[in-house]
């Protein structure tokens, strides 16, 4: 009898301890409800003073909109694990969206006996859609670049300029180091460190941010290609451009793969195929612009061509940048159509001139 009573007491006490939950569960529940309903007022009382400034209503809405646009509507959440660091409690929760389970790391600290939210981070994403291994996904954009190279080969450009392709890849590496420093400088000066913070400032700000990013990319890349293609044979310029496209197809996805691996995102086949198309078109574009830049320099209107092509490049990349802030099928389609149209125009103009070029046409200073 005593053993039975002791067992019952143990079960009752144990059950009460489990049902008591964690001291920060109320703040976690408020986070879920706020994200689900899109109501910042639910979450605000559970934010500490620093978080109220860092995560105001605009940034909350941008954060939520980004999650909803990528993963669908929020359905439920559950506790995963707990951690502690420097006086803060880390609560890991799995938030179930329509298309993915997103692990959020909620940072809590005790203020006057109450646990308030002091930080919120995306710790991992597990897609519900059929995914493909990251290594396989990385293969698709690279394939797109090489398909573009094969396209030129089939068009009759059989003398592949390996040295020029390598030069183009080197130019991409230079671009990836320097261009982001220029693009990000004004944002960092304004204390903006993420896309969600840009989106939080409203559509007008996003548009101007996209224009800035797009035109810096256009003028930087075209100026770089112009500097290294002027005075070259047009066939050499063609393969510098192809190399630039191949460099983007290899290096840019590699950097993106590192970011995806960090947050645990699983790519899907649709995204991989889109990246292959994008890299194919981009390689055609870079080949076309570099040929036209080299030809225009030889023909005496190099600076005018540089200005025109940098502007065209800037417009295309403006749409691409806007898509990064606010993903939209329409914006993506416009980007691809512009990229295809400009590429075909440039190649139709430039490729016949490459075929007609004679050895003595090269400019030597």
RODREN-397948 format. One record per residue (C-alpha): x negated, y negated, z; residue in three letters. Coordinates in steps of 0.05 Angstrom, whole numbers, plus 5000, padded with zeros to 4 digits. Layout:
REM residues N
XYZAla;...
//
This chain:
REM residues 365
500050005000Unk;494449525019Unk;490849684954Unk;497249534915Unk;498148864950Unk;490848684939Unk;491548854865Unk;497848424859Unk;494347844893Unk;488347914847Unk;492847924785Unk;496847314809Unk;490646914825Unk;487347114760Unk;493446944720Unk;494046264753Unk;486746114738Unk;487546294665Unk;494045904658Unk;490845304691Unk;486745204628Unk;481144714619Unk;481044004647Unk;480443704578Unk;485944104544Unk;490743524548Unk;485943084508Unk;485043654458Unk;492543724451Unk;493142974439Unk;487743034385Unk;491643584350Unk;498343214354Unk;495242564329Unk;491942914270Unk;498243304254Unk;503042714256Unk;498142174233Unk;499741774296Unk;493741434327Unk;497741204387Unk;498041914413Unk;490541974415Unk;488541274436Unk;489841354512Unk;485141954512Unk;479241584481Unk;473741284524Unk;471840554514Unk;466140694465Unk;470441164424Unk;476040654419Unk;471140204383Unk;467640734342Unk;473941114324Unk;479240574315Unk;485740684278Unk;482740544210Unk;477241054219Unk;482141554249Unk;486541504188Unk;480641564141Unk;478242184179Unk;485142494178Unk;486342324104Unk;479742644086Unk;481643284123Unk;488643314094Unk;486243174023Unk;481143744026Unk;484644264068Unk;492144124066Unk;496944014124Unk;494944174195Unk;498744764225Unk;495844974292Unk;489544984335Unk;486145434385Unk;480345404434Unk;473945744412Unk;468445604463Unk;465445104510Unk;458644794517Unk;455244254559Unk;449943744544Unk;447443134583Unk;453643034624Unk;458443164566Unk;462943764555Unk;463244034484Unk;469844364468Unk;469944754403Unk;476844834373Unk;479145184309Unk;484144734273Unk;488245134223Unk;489844774159Unk;493545044098Unk;487245194059Unk;481845264113Unk;480245354186Unk;476144764209Unk;472144804273Unk;472044124308Unk;467043974363Unk;470543524412Unk;465943154460Unk;469042994528Unk;466542614589Unk;469642514656Unk;471941804673Unk;475041694742Unk;477142424746Unk;480142424676Unk;477042754615Unk;476842294555Unk;474742414483Unk;467842124469Unk;466342424401Unk;469242864346Unk;465243254295Unk;466543764241Unk;462444374262Unk;464444864207Unk;469545014152Unk;472045704133Unk;476145674070Unk;482346104063Unk;481646093988Unk;477646623952Unk;470546383959Unk;463946563926Unk;457046613957Unk;453245953960Unk;447646233918Unk;452446433863Unk;455845753865Unk;449045423857Unk;448045823793Unk;453945493757Unk;451444773751Unk;444545023731Unk;447945443678Unk;451544813654Unk;444944463644Unk;441845043606Unk;448145113563Unk;447044393541Unk;439744563524Unk;442245163484Unk;447244713448Unk;441644273422Unk;437744883403Unk;443545133361Unk;444244443330Unk;437344543300Unk;432644253352Unk;428444873357Unk;421944543377Unk;423244503451Unk;419143973486Unk;417244323551Unk;412743763575Unk;418243253562Unk;423343683599Unk;418643713659Unk;417842953655Unk;425342873656Unk;425843313718Unk;420442903752Unk;424442273737Unk;430542573771Unk;426342723832Unk;424042003834Unk;431341783826Unk;433742213884Unk;428541903929Unk;429141163911Unk;436241053884Unk;439841253949Unk;435540763989Unk;437940193945Unk;445140433944Unk;445740544019Unk;442039914042Unk;448139454046Unk;452339984080Unk;447140134132Unk;446239384144Unk;453739344157Unk;453439944204Unk;457040404156Unk;454141104158Unk;459341564126Unk;464541594070Unk;470141614121Unk;467840944148Unk;468040654078Unk;475040924066Unk;477240644133Unk;476039944108Unk;481540004056Unk;482440113981Unk;479439443959Unk;473039593997Unk;472740293968Unk;473440003898Unk;467739513908Unk;463440043942Unk;464640503882Unk;462639953833Unk;456339813873Unk;454340543876Unk;456140663803Unk;452440073773Unk;446240163816Unk;445940883789Unk;447140653718Unk;441940103716Unk;436740483757Unk;437041123716Unk;437540803648Unk;431740323664Unk;427540913687Unk;429041313624Unk;427840693581Unk;421040583612Unk;418741293598Unk;421941393530Unk;420040753493Unk;414740863442Unk;416041613441Unk;418142033382Unk;425642093383Unk;425042843390Unk;420742733452Unk;425842243479Unk;431342743467Unk;427943263510Unk;426342753564Unk;433742633568Unk;435243373568Unk;430143463623Unk;433542913663Unk;440143283657Unk;436943943675Unk;433643623735Unk;440343373760Unk;443344063747Unk;438044383790Unk;436243883844Unk;442943553859Unk;446744203871Unk;440944463913Unk;441543863959Unk;449143943962Unk;448244683978Unk;444044494039Unk;449544034063Unk;454944564052Unk;450945084088Unk;450144614147Unk;457644554157Unk;459245264135Unk;463445094074Unk;464845664026Unk;465145423953Unk;470745683909Unk;470545893836Unk;474545293811Unk;469644803841Unk;463745203814Unk;466645193743Unk;467944443748Unk;460744333769Unk;458344733709Unk;462544293662Unk;460143663697Unk;452743853690Unk;453744053617Unk;456943383600Unk;451842993641Unk;446043333605Unk;449143143537Unk;449942433563Unk;442742363587Unk;440142653522Unk;444342163482Unk;442541543522Unk;435041703521Unk;434941793445Unk;438741143434Unk;434140773482Unk;427941023446Unk;430940863378Unk;433240173399Unk;426340003426Unk;423240203360Unk;428339803322Unk;427539173363Unk;433939153404Unk;431639563464Unk;433839083519Unk;440838993489Unk;441639753486Unk;439039823557Unk;444239323582Unk;449939663543Unk;448140373564Unk;446940173636Unk;453839853637Unk;457140463606Unk;453440913655Unk;455640463712Unk;462940503693Unk;462741263690Unk;459241313756Unk;464040823788Unk;469641323776Unk;465141883801Unk;463641493865Unk;470941333876Unk;472542073871Unk;467542213927Unk;471241733972Unk;478341913951Unk;478642583914Unk;483842563858Unk;484943013798Unk;486642403757Unk;480242033775Unk;476142663761Unk;479442763694Unk;478042033675Unk;470742133694Unk;470042743651Unk;473742433591Unk;469341813594Unk;463042243601Unk;465042673541Unk;467142083498Unk;460941673509Unk;456442283501Unk;459442473434Unk;458941753409Unk;451641693429Unk;449742373400Unk;453342243335Unk;449441603329Unk;442741853354Unk;441842573331Unk;441642423256Unk;436041923270Unk;432142453308Unk;432742923248Unk;430542383199Unk;424642163240Unk;417742213209Unk;411142273246Unk;408841583224Unk;415141263255Unk;412141313324Unk;410140643356Unk;403140633383Unk;400540013420Unk;
//
